[in-house]
Amino acid sequence: MPEISRFFGIVIRMFMEVGAPHHRPHFHASYQDALATFALDPIECIGGNLPRAQQRLVEAWAEIHHAELLRDWALLQSGKSPLKIEPLR
C-alpha cells in the first residue's frame, strides 16, 4: 500500500485493489498498532479507530489536503501511483 504522508508517528496510505474497485474514496491511517479508514467526502472515520488525539490530527490534515487526496484517488483509479502529500507540521 503506497505511503502518501507521515507525521507525528501517523502513516497515511492509499491504494487500489485491481479488479475490486472501491465505491467510496478513502485512505488508511495507522498509528502504532491502531488502524483506521477515513472517507474523503465527507472526511470521516468509516472503520477501525485511532487514539482520539491522532484521529483529530488525521482529520485536520485531510481537511487541509482534501484536493490532493482526491487527486491521488483519481490517479489510483486510473492505474497510476499516488503522489506524496505534505505532512502536518
C-alpha positions, 0 to 999 in steps of 0.5 A: 500500500503506497505511503502518501504522508507521515507525521507525528508517528501517523502513516497515511496510505492509499491504494487500489485493489485491481479488479475490486474497485472501491465505491467510496474514496478513502485512505488508511491511517495507522498509528502504532498498532491502531488502524483506521479508514477515513472517507474523503467526502465527507472526511470521516472515520468509516472503520477501525479507530485511532487514539482520539488525539491522532484521529483529530490530527488525521482529520485536520490534515485531510481537511487541509489536503482534501484536493490532493487526496482526491487527486491521488484517488483519481490517479489510483483509479486510473492505474497510476501511483499516488503522489506524496502529500505534505505532512502536518507540521 
